[in-house]
Amino acid sequence: MTDRFVTRGFVGRRTTPDAGDSRNRIPPGQYLTRDFPVLSAGPTPRTPLDRWSFTIQGLVREPVTWTWPELMALPNREFVVDISCVTKWTKLDMHWRGVSVDTLLENVELDAKAACVIAYSDGGYTTNLPLGDVLNGQAFVAWEYDGKPLAPEHGGPARLVVPGRYFWKSAKWVRGLRVQERDEPGFWESLGYHNRGDQWLEERYSGD
């Protein structure tokens, strides 16, 4: 998974913000793009849907697993959100369809000690998030983008989307959430990226 890395120097196609409130929606240090850049560390996994599943495990009374058809049957909706990448591009009004993490967590009983989640993916990728950063409509698992099935290079068949954090926290090819009491740095966090990644505070790298 570590044969290619994203660097600080990545540059996409810059766009001048539209008039109105667009400027107020672009975090500091970011530029607006209309592209959807592809940035990954390592090869793109391609798991057949008949072998795909999503599991919530860890500090829950009983783990729960959904197959692809079962995930599709859960209450879902369209989400229109702005996304900011640590490599400094921001894309506004991105249209996704998926299921809220709140809806997923309604199917488990959390232990009182639950404090954070580790999102884990095909290919070995992980990223860590405080539990409070994925509750109350702040995160969802998406399987469509712009009305089409989410492409593998963008994390399909499903990816976690956490609009309030830099985009590396939105784990591509996500296969589950592990609920924990103690925090545990994920893939990029263990390589020097900030542990939380709040784009409005420019929490890009450890020490920011």
Helices and strands as residue ranges (DSSP letters): G 22-25, E 31-32, G 49-51, E 53-58, E 64-67, H 68-72, E 77-84, E 89-100, H 101-105, E 116-121, G 122-124, E 126-130, G 131-133, E 140-145, E 148-149, G 152-154, E 159-161, G 167-169, E 174-180, G 189-191, G 199-201
